[in-house]
Amino acid sequence: MLLAGPWATSASRRLGCMPSTYLRRTLTSSSTRGGAWQWQRWRRTAAVASISLGVGGYVVYNHDTAYLVAASLRRCSIAARVTCQVSWDYYRNFPDLPSDDDSAEERQHILAKRSAVHLRSAERVRAALMKNGGVYIKLGQHISAMQYVLPAEWCATMQPLQDQNTASSLKDVDHVIFRDLGQHIEEMFSEFDAKPIGVASLAQVHRAVLRETGEEVAVKVQHPMVRTYSDIDIATVSVMFEFIHSVFPDFKFMWLSAEMKSSLPQELNFRNDKSNAERVEWNFAQHPDVPLVVPKMIRASERVLIMEYVNGRRCDDLGYLRLNSIDPAEVSREIGRVFAEMTYVHGFLHCDPHPGNLFVRPRDGRKTTHGHNFDLVLLDHGLYRHLSPRFRYEYAEMWHALMEGDTEKIKHWSRQLSGTDLYILFSTILTGQNWSAIEAKSLAKSTAPAHFSVGSMMKQHPDILRQITDVLSSVPPVLLLVLKTNDLLRMVDQKLFADQPPAVQQHAQLRTWMCVSHYCLVAIRNARSQDIYHSVSRAGFLQTASRIGRLTMNWITFWIYDTALSLYSAVLTLEDVFIRWRSKLAL
């Protein structure tokens, strides 16, 4: 009856001729299946609702952890996206170096295309690093200092990261101080400048006045989320580098992430800043002739450091130096002297000497023990490396061989230090000079600068980048930081002499080599003296006389070399006076 009518089909007729019992069974089973389907749908809905309520409840009661997971995923996705974009861009658009058969126009086109890919990729990476902040900014700062490894486009693009960092809010700063020291800002300080006087990738610094003593201090406070994200950020960077290496086998910069993994925990604990600063102050206490000032450390926790407030400006602020009649060449010479003393004598090296960590404070030279009209203020003592006596000796011998241009000694000590036979490349990385200047024995003699450039070397030797990464992946980790420190000091010198006459710049470079030579000789003299002391086990008359004779010759040899360096330095000083006098007359 239900299917009766003009639209009835053969199906309805078949139903009409079916037995009634079969029809009832069929309809009953159909309704049962429908009910079962409805039940399963409700079960799924209830399950989804339960999971949603559970997740929602977790987020409500554990919002910090949920936020951390979400933020970590976002940071990882930013890093992964830029890694894929840069890898794809290089894979698709980066041409091989021009061949000898290419015309001048074709060569120019190829080089311009390579430069565009470098610049585009560096800008993408910098944008990603700035979005993530913290450890990623630190990575960008490392890249900016790797002028002996990376193309100029990468180093120049990352350079702004040395100064452009996002400040934490005053509320966050107060929260960190309270969590670490148990007091709020208004309880501990009678004055506290809301605007930081310096912002770095890991922390920022505020001027304040201690309520208890009235002492003016600088308060270094770690950004609140840096420590939270540090482990996952380092792991992400390591995965990024491994991925790029799998696409480009010649990319062997995994040592950079390994070095960050080793250094970052030390930098994130400000108690290390305090102990390192106190050790450096003790090391230089016996050198009143060195114009080095280390701010007094007052109190330290893991994330807060309170220290003496020291006035001054960055060492590369040429306008400030001129205003206070401070000679940039003299500043450069004292910076070189301080770091040479750390490297070759103390074996305790500050490994982050960018201009933001080197301040100059004007002084009256007549009232100081060192005789200079400025103090050199050394800041940020989080990253140091211990240099063993054996390393200092081998490093000094390498530099001494470079100064003399002795190829055989250079080969030997290069192999000892780097573990490779690429002594020419290692020498150029170490000195920042072309091999021709080294081979001509002109590092400490010639006044013609001949700087090493990765870009220019790549034009002549297409395989140079792979060789550089081979060298750097072979050297011990401590040498990597020493190389980075050398390069940062060279950058400081470049900024200090930016407005000086060419002849003064050349003389300043020579003084740098001579300062290095002096401390190399000191390290070699001391190491050889120790060897002589321990070389004779018996204490007979002949053995003692032999030992005294060898020690005497060791000291005489040092004195002859060092006196020659001092005389040459005096000649250069007289020439500088004459050059400046002639420049004033010309004006």
C-alpha positions, 0 to 999 in steps of 0.5 A: 500500500505504501508503494501503490500508485502510478510510480510503483515499480517492479520492486514494489511488486516484489515486496508485495509478493514476499512472505510477511515474516520475511518482510518483518525481519527485513524491516526490523534489521534495518531499524536495528542498524539505524539505531546502532549507527546513531549510537556510534555517532553519539559515542564519537561525539561524546568522546570528542567532547570529553577530549576537548573538555580535557584539553580545555581543562588542562589549558585552564589549569596548566596554561603556562605549560600549554603556552610553552608547547604552543610557543615552542611549536611556533618557534620550531615551525619558523625555523623549519620554514626558513630552512626549507626556503633557503635550501630550496633557493640555493638548490634551484637558483644558485649557479656554479662559479663562472668558468674561464670560457665565460665572457666578462658579461657572463661572469658578472651576471653569474656573480650577481646572481650568486650574490642575490641568492646569498643576500635574499637567503641571509635576509630571510634567515635574519627575519626568522632569527628576529622573530624567535629572538633569544638563542636565535639572535645569539646564532645570528651574532655568531654568523656576523663574526664569521667573516673568515668563513661566510660570504660578505652578504651573510656577515653584513646582513647579520651585523645589525643583530649585534645591537638590535634586540627586543627589550623585556617589559619592566613587569617581566624584569620585576618578576625575574628579580623577585623570583631570583632575589626574593624582593621586588624592584621598589623594595631593593632599589631607591631608583631604577631606570625603566629604560634599559641602558643596553639590550642583548640577546640573552639579557638587558641592563638597567641603571639603579641605586641600591636602597640599602647603601645608596650605591649606583649600580648596573642591574643585568636581568635575563630575559624571562623566557630565554632559559625556558626555550634554550634547550629546544632552540639549540636542538632545533638549530642542530636539526636545521644544520643536519638537514642543510648538511644532508642537502648540501654535503659541503655544509659542515657547520654542525660545530657551531651548534655544538659550540652553542650547546656548550657555551650557552648554559655557562652564559645563562648562569650569571654566577659565572659572570661574577666569578669570571670577572673576579678572576680577570680582575685578579689576573690584571691586579699585578699590571697597574700599567694596563688601563683595564677596568672590570666593574665590581661584582656585588651580587649574583643569582642565575638570572640577575647580576648586580654590579658597579655602574661605570660611566663610558661609551662604546670603544668604537664611538669615534665622536665620543673619543674625539670629544674627549681627546682619546686617540683611537690608535691608543685604544686599539693598542691597549685592547690588543695588549689586554687580549694578548695577555689573556691568551698567551699569559693567563690562559683565561680568554674573554671570547665575546669582545664586540664593541658593546662589551668594550667601553671607554671611560675618559680619565686624567692621565696625570692621575692614573697609574697607567698614564693613559687618558682613558680606562678600558672597561670590559663587560659581559663576562659570561663566555670565557675559555681556559687555554691550556699551557700546551695550547698556548705554547703551540699557538704562540709558535704558530704565530711566531712562524707566521711573523717570520714567514717560515713555511716549514714551521707554519706547516708543522704548527698548523698541523699540530693545531688544526689537525689538517694539512691545509696550512695555507688556508689555516694561516689566512683564517688565523691572520686575516691576511693573504698568503702572499703577505705571509710568505713574503715575511711581511706581516710585521714589516710591510705597511701595505695591507692585504686582507683575506676575503672569502668572496675574492678567494671564491672567485679564484678557488671554487672549492675554498668554502669546502676547504674552510669548513673542512678546517673548522670542522677539524680544529679543537673547539677551544680554537674555534672560539679563539678564531672568533675572538680574533675576528671580533677584535679585527672588526673593532680595529676596522671601526676604530681606524675608519677615519684615520689616514691610511698611513696611521691605519697601516702603522696601527696594524703593524703595532698589533702584529708587534704586540702579538709577537711580544706575547708570543715570545713571552709564551715561548720563553715561559714554555721553554723555561719550564721544559728546561726545568723539568728536562734534567732529573739529576741535580749534579753540578754539571746538570745544574750548570747546563740548566742555568746556561740554557735558561740564560740563553733562552732569556737572552734570545727573548730579550734580543727579539723583544728589544728589536720589537720595542725599537721598531715600535718607537720608530713607528710612533715618531713616524705617526707624530710626523704624519699627523703634523703634516696632515694638520699643515695640509689643512 
